[in-house]
Amino acid sequence: MQYFDINTWLPYDILHKADRMSMCNSLEVRVPLVDKKVAEFASTMPVKTRITPEETKIALRTAAEREMPKKTALKEKLGFPSPIASWINDPKYHERIVHEFHSDTAKKFFNVDQLDFLLKQHAEGKSNMQKIFTIYTFILWYQVYFPEDTTEETVKLVHRTKI
């Protein structure tokens, strides 16, 4: 799995995104610990010094404990969560999603009752963010690229990035 991540996900996904997003904002960004020599050294370390079922980044955390408070060194990894889950529940966006989930486009591809159920579950605390967002963006994509089924208003909103 690590081999796959190093050879595909890092260079062709996450590092590419970091580079593009930083350039869009006129920033020069460096990703910590992504250095060829560091990676080569890390790959020579025994697996048990890198990861166990209970702990990740063992060598890094051990070294960090010498230089910083234990609480900081052992802090759990925190990704870059997006606010999409909360947007789905925000009335302004929720109404748009419901509207699109009941559109003719949605009815072509999905069971609308199931879409409503996903939204209901999400509102009750089950995170259906990925499914909801994927379906919503698919509907918008379809409406833009297959305009014979799309209202002029939707096309204008999407092209102005108001949705």
trRosetta pair geometry for C-beta under 8 A, 3 or more apart (Angstrom, degrees):
i j d omega theta_ij theta_ji phi_ij phi_ji
1 4 5.7 -53 -153 34 34 113
1 5 6.4 34 150 -19 66 105
2 5 5.5 -52 -147 36 35 113
2 6 6.2 32 156 -18 67 107
3 6 6.0 -57 -146 38 28 109
3 7 6.1 1 164 2 64 117
4 7 6.4 -75 -142 50 22 95
4 8 5.6 -30 180 27 66 117
4 9 6.8 56 132 -9 77 104
5 8 7.1 -76 -120 54 13 77
5 9 4.6 -40 -140 43 57 125
5 10 6.0 70 155 -28 69 95
6 9 7.9 19 -14 48 16 85
6 10 5.7 -3 -136 12 32 135
6 39 7.2 128 -140 -158 126 130
7 10 7.6 55 -3 39 13 101
7 11 7.3 -28 -168 17 27 117
8 11 7.2 -84 -148 47 12 88
8 12 5.6 -42 -173 34 55 122
8 13 7.4 39 139 -8 68 108
9 12 7.0 -71 -113 57 11 82
9 13 4.9 -41 -160 35 54 129
9 14 6.2 30 154 -1 81 104
10 13 7.2 1 -34 49 6 83
10 14 6.0 -45 -124 52 41 104
10 15 5.3 41 170 -16 66 116
10 34 7.3 171 -168 -127 126 124
11 15 5.6 -28 -113 49 32 131
11 16 7.0 61 159 -40 42 96
12 16 6.0 4 -165 -17 24 136
13 16 6.1 -98 -170 34 1 108
13 17 6.5 -6 161 -13 51 110
14 17 5.7 -53 -144 36 29 111
14 18 6.4 30 156 -19 63 104
15 18 5.6 -50 -145 36 34 112
15 19 6.3 35 154 -20 64 106
15 31 6.3 -88 -115 -13 89 158
15 34 6.9 154 -101 -163 124 164
16 19 5.8 -57 -151 37 29 112
16 20 6.3 24 155 -16 65 109
17 20 5.8 -56 -142 40 30 107
17 21 6.0 23 163 -14 67 111
18 21 6.2 -59 -140 42 24 105
18 22 6.1 21 161 -16 62 112
18 29 5.9 -126 162 104 99 143
18 31 6.0 71 116 -70 167 116
19 22 6.1 -61 -145 38 23 106
19 23 6.3 22 158 -17 62 110
19 29 7.2 -150 -98 59 44 112
20 23 5.8 -58 -148 37 28 110
20 24 6.4 33 153 -24 64 105
21 24 5.6 -48 -148 30 33 116
21 25 6.8 9 158 1 62 109
22 25 6.1 -73 -154 50 32 96
22 27 4.2 -96 -166 80 85 100
22 28 6.9 102 154 -110 127 10
22 29 3.8 -122 -101 -6 159 123
23 26 7.5 35 -168 -79 35 28
23 27 7.5 -104 -64 52 23 63
30 34 8.0 -167 176 52 69 100
31 34 4.3 23 93 14 108 132
33 38 5.6 -138 -161 134 65 155
33 60 7.7 -10 -104 -111 150 137
34 38 7.7 -138 -131 64 5 128
34 39 7.4 25 -148 -51 46 116
35 38 4.2 77 65 10 98 110
35 39 6.6 -175 81 -10 47 86
36 39 5.8 -59 -147 39 28 111
36 40 6.2 28 156 -20 65 107
37 40 5.7 -51 -144 36 31 112
37 41 6.3 30 156 -17 64 106
38 41 5.9 -58 -150 39 29 110
38 42 6.1 28 154 -20 65 110
39 42 5.7 -54 -143 38 29 112
39 43 6.3 31 157 -23 63 106
40 43 5.9 -56 -151 31 28 111
40 44 7.1 25 152 -19 60 104
41 44 6.0 -62 -161 30 35 109
41 45 7.2 42 146 -32 66 99
42 45 5.7 -45 -159 13 42 117
42 50 6.9 91 -173 -103 93 126
42 59 7.8 -174 -124 62 86 143
45 49 4.9 -103 169 76 112 123
45 50 5.7 122 102 -50 121 104
45 59 6.3 -56 -165 -37 162 156
46 49 5.0 88 67 4 82 103
46 50 7.6 -166 97 -4 46 91
47 50 5.6 -71 -155 41 40 108
47 51 6.5 -51 179 50 78 83
48 51 7.9 -96 -123 63 22 42
48 52 6.6 40 -143 -76 65 93
48 58 7.8 -29 150 42 46 162
49 58 5.8 -146 177 86 40 124
49 59 5.1 46 155 -58 94 108
50 57 7.4 -18 -169 -105 61 25
50 58 5.9 173 -157 33 8 99
50 59 6.2 -28 -93 1 54 108
51 55 7.0 -165 -148 97 48 61
51 56 5.3 2 -118 -122 94 59
51 57 7.4 31 -83 -27 80 33
51 58 6.5 -162 -69 -11 29 103
52 55 5.0 32 48 44 98 83
52 58 6.9 66 -5 -59 93 133
55 58 5.6 80 120 -81 118 91
55 61 7.6 -101 178 34 115 153
56 77 6.9 -30 77 -22 140 126
57 60 4.2 -50 180 50 98 119
57 61 5.2 103 112 -28 92 97
57 77 7.7 125 -4 -61 136 112
58 61 6.0 -62 -144 39 23 106
58 62 6.2 23 158 -20 63 109
59 62 5.7 -54 -145 35 29 112
59 63 6.4 26 157 -15 64 106
60 63 6.0 -58 -150 39 29 108
60 64 6.1 29 152 -21 65 110
61 64 5.4 -54 -143 37 32 114
61 65 6.5 44 154 -31 64 98
61 73 5.3 114 -161 161 70 90
61 74 5.9 72 -162 -94 124 58
62 65 5.9 -45 -155 20 30 115
62 66 7.7 33 148 -20 56 97
63 66 6.1 -52 -169 22 40 113
63 67 7.3 8 149 3 67 110
64 67 6.1 -77 -156 49 40 98
64 68 5.6 -32 173 38 82 109
64 72 7.3 -124 156 109 118 88
64 73 3.7 163 111 -128 107 99
65 68 7.3 -82 -116 60 20 67
65 70 5.6 29 -133 -106 96 71
65 73 4.3 172 -73 115 61 171
65 74 7.4 38 -82 -43 102 89
67 73 7.9 127 59 -82 72 119
68 72 4.7 -74 141 80 122 130
68 73 5.4 152 77 -54 99 93
69 72 4.7 88 66 8 85 103
69 73 6.9 -163 93 -6 42 89
70 73 5.6 -59 -141 41 33 110
70 74 5.8 8 168 0 70 115
71 74 6.7 -69 -139 48 18 94
71 75 6.7 47 152 -61 57 90
72 75 5.7 -26 -155 -19 32 118
75 78 7.6 -36 146 -17 109 104
82 85 8.0 127 91 -1 72 77
83 86 5.0 -51 -175 46 84 109
83 87 5.7 95 123 -32 87 97
84 87 5.3 -54 -144 34 35 116
84 88 6.5 43 157 -29 66 97
84 129 5.3 111 107 -167 107 117
84 133 5.3 -1 -180 -79 141 141
85 88 6.0 -48 -159 21 30 113
85 89 7.5 12 150 -3 58 104
85 122 7.6 -153 -152 -165 78 109
85 127 6.0 -35 -121 -134 130 97
85 129 4.2 -62 -86 -81 80 135
86 89 6.0 -62 -158 43 41 104
86 90 6.4 55 144 -38 70 99
87 90 5.2 -45 -148 18 39 119
87 93 4.6 -1 170 55 85 167
88 93 6.5 -87 -99 109 23 118
88 94 6.3 76 168 -90 45 79
88 97 6.5 17 -139 -19 75 166
88 119 7.4 -152 172 -130 111 79
88 122 5.7 -51 124 148 140 146
88 129 6.3 -149 -14 -112 144 75
88 132 5.6 59 -121 111 140 153
88 133 7.5 -96 -71 -61 117 85
89 94 6.2 16 -152 -68 18 125
89 122 7.1 -150 -65 132 91 101
89 123 6.1 134 -112 -110 99 71
90 93 4.8 55 74 25 101 102
90 94 6.1 -179 77 -19 43 93
91 94 5.4 -56 -126 39 27 115
91 95 6.2 32 171 -24 64 103
92 95 6.7 -62 -164 27 18 107
92 96 7.4 10 145 -11 54 108
93 96 5.5 -55 -156 35 43 113
93 97 6.3 41 150 -20 72 104
94 97 5.7 -56 -149 37 32 111
94 98 6.2 32 154 -18 67 106
94 119 7.5 113 -153 -158 94 121
95 98 5.8 -52 -144 38 30 110
95 99 6.2 36 154 -23 64 106
96 99 5.6 -53 -149 34 29 115
96 100 6.4 21 156 -11 64 107
96 163 6.4 176 -177 -139 145 92
97 100 6.0 -60 -149 41 30 105
97 101 6.0 31 153 -21 66 110
97 119 7.0 155 119 -102 124 126
97 132 6.7 18 -162 177 141 109
97 136 5.4 -50 -126 -104 91 131
98 101 5.6 -56 -143 38 30 113
98 102 6.4 13 160 -6 64 110
98 116 8.0 55 -131 -106 88 78
98 119 6.8 70 -86 -123 85 171
99 102 6.3 -74 -155 44 25 99
99 103 6.8 47 145 -53 63 95
100 103 5.1 -26 -150 -9 42 123
100 105 7.5 -32 -167 65 78 115
100 106 6.2 123 149 -46 61 125
100 136 6.0 89 89 -138 143 76
100 139 4.8 128 170 112 115 149
100 140 6.9 -31 -137 -58 150 80
101 106 5.2 132 -158 -136 31 166
101 110 7.6 -68 -153 87 74 143
101 112 6.4 123 153 -141 83 80
101 115 4.2 -179 -162 144 118 140
101 116 6.9 146 136 -63 138 62
101 119 7.1 -106 -20 -36 173 133
101 135 7.4 49 -103 126 90 124
101 136 7.5 -45 -61 -91 87 80
101 139 7.5 -122 -79 -46 44 165
102 106 6.4 -5 -26 58 6 141
102 107 7.7 29 -169 -49 38 99
102 112 6.0 70 -107 -147 61 131
103 106 4.9 102 55 5 76 99
103 107 7.1 -139 99 -3 43 88
103 139 6.5 120 51 -172 131 128
103 143 7.7 -25 141 -76 157 129
104 107 5.5 -56 -148 38 35 114
104 108 6.7 46 151 -31 64 98
104 149 6.5 -140 101 -174 116 101
105 108 5.8 -49 -159 20 33 115
105 109 7.2 -5 159 8 63 108
105 139 5.2 124 110 -152 125 86
105 142 5.4 151 -163 95 128 127
105 143 5.6 -77 -61 -67 161 92
105 149 5.8 118 -84 135 90 124
105 150 7.4 28 -60 -86 130 75
106 109 6.6 -84 -156 50 32 89
106 110 5.2 -46 -178 45 75 114
106 112 6.2 87 126 -94 115 89
106 115 6.5 -12 -177 -39 130 167
106 135 7.7 59 -125 166 99 107
106 139 5.5 -7 -72 -110 83 132
107 110 7.3 -73 -97 59 18 69
107 112 6.0 -15 -94 -48 76 116
108 149 7.6 -17 -30 -160 152 156
109 138 7.6 -110 102 128 163 127
109 139 7.9 -155 45 -89 132 79
109 142 7.8 -164 -21 -54 144 168
110 114 6.6 -125 174 66 95 110
110 115 5.5 69 138 -49 136 117
110 135 6.6 53 -76 -152 154 126
111 114 4.1 67 85 6 104 113
111 115 7.1 176 90 -13 54 81
112 115 5.3 -50 -150 34 40 115
112 116 6.4 43 151 -19 68 101
113 116 5.7 -51 -151 36 33 113
113 117 6.4 38 148 -23 64 105
114 117 5.3 -50 -147 34 35 116
114 118 6.6 42 151 -23 64 98
115 118 5.7 -46 -153 29 34 114
115 119 6.7 31 150 -14 63 103
115 135 6.7 -162 -118 140 106 157
116 119 5.7 -57 -153 38 34 111
116 120 6.2 37 149 -22 68 106
117 120 5.5 -51 -144 36 33 114
117 121 6.3 35 156 -19 65 104
118 121 5.9 -55 -149 37 28 110
118 122 6.3 30 153 -21 63 108
118 128 4.7 -172 -170 157 88 157
118 131 5.8 -120 -148 106 139 126
118 132 5.6 172 139 -76 123 90
118 135 7.8 99 76 20 165 150
119 122 5.6 -54 -148 35 31 114
119 123 6.4 32 154 -20 65 105
119 128 7.6 -113 -74 75 28 138
119 132 6.6 105 -82 -113 69 128
120 123 5.8 -56 -151 35 30 111
120 124 6.4 21 152 -12 64 111
121 124 5.7 -66 -150 43 31 107
121 126 4.2 -39 164 56 98 125
121 128 5.5 83 88 -27 111 132
122 125 7.9 169 -177 32 26 12
122 126 6.2 -81 -84 76 37 71
122 127 6.9 53 -126 -133 79 26
122 128 4.3 -96 -70 39 101 102
122 129 6.9 123 -130 -59 123 56
122 132 6.2 -1 -56 -38 156 147
127 130 7.9 53 143 0 93 84
128 131 4.9 -52 -178 48 85 113
128 132 5.2 87 120 -27 93 104
129 132 5.9 -64 -142 41 24 107
129 133 5.8 16 166 -14 66 114
130 133 6.1 -58 -139 41 23 106
130 134 6.1 23 161 -20 62 112
131 134 5.9 -60 -146 37 25 110
131 135 6.3 19 160 -14 63 109
132 135 6.1 -61 -149 39 26 106
132 136 6.0 25 156 -19 64 112
133 136 5.6 -55 -142 39 29 113
133 137 6.2 23 162 -13 65 108
134 137 6.2 -59 -145 40 25 103
134 138 6.3 29 154 -22 62 108
135 138 5.6 -55 -148 34 30 114
135 139 6.5 33 154 -21 64 103
136 139 5.9 -54 -153 32 30 111
136 140 6.6 24 152 -12 64 106
137 140 5.6 -53 -146 41 37 110
137 141 6.0 43 153 -24 68 106
138 141 5.6 -54 -146 37 30 114
138 142 6.2 31 156 -21 65 106
139 142 5.9 -55 -149 35 28 111
139 143 6.4 26 154 -18 63 108
140 143 5.7 -57 -148 36 31 111
140 144 6.4 27 156 -17 66 107
140 154 7.3 -155 -133 -179 72 110
140 158 5.8 154 -177 -100 108 128
140 163 6.2 -179 -121 112 143 145
141 144 6.0 -62 -152 37 29 107
141 145 6.1 -6 166 8 68 115
142 145 6.5 -72 -135 52 24 89
142 146 5.4 -25 -178 31 68 115
142 149 7.3 -28 143 77 98 129
142 150 7.9 174 117 -69 66 112
143 146 7.0 -60 -107 61 15 77
143 147 7.2 57 169 -103 51 52
143 149 6.7 -107 -116 96 62 88
143 150 3.9 121 -169 -109 77 117
143 151 7.7 -19 -165 28 122 64
143 154 5.0 -51 150 131 142 143
143 155 7.1 -140 139 -67 94 69
143 158 7.4 158 90 -27 108 149
144 147 7.0 -10 -172 -72 23 85
144 150 6.8 124 -65 -116 25 168
144 154 7.6 -127 -67 130 68 98
144 155 6.1 129 -115 -117 67 74
144 158 5.2 -106 -79 100 122 159
144 159 7.7 144 -129 -54 117 82
146 149 5.5 12 120 28 101 108
146 150 6.8 131 91 -24 60 111
147 150 4.5 -75 -138 44 53 118
147 155 6.2 27 -120 -80 113 134
150 154 5.4 -113 -172 71 97 127
150 155 5.8 98 134 -51 128 98
151 154 4.9 97 63 2 85 101
151 155 7.3 -153 95 -3 48 86
152 155 5.8 -58 -154 37 36 112
152 156 6.3 34 152 -19 69 107
153 156 5.9 -58 -150 37 30 110
153 157 6.3 29 155 -19 66 107
154 157 5.8 -56 -147 36 31 111
154 158 6.3 26 159 -15 66 108
154 163 7.9 17 -153 -43 69 152
155 158 6.1 -59 -147 38 28 107
155 159 6.2 20 159 -12 65 112
156 159 6.0 -62 -144 42 27 106
156 160 6.2 14 160 -8 65 113
157 160 6.0 -68 -147 45 26 102
157 162 4.7 -91 -159 63 77 107
157 163 4.9 71 140 -34 111 106
158 161 7.3 26 -178 -81 35 36
158 162 7.8 -90 -65 43 20 71
158 163 5.6 -32 -88 30 62 124
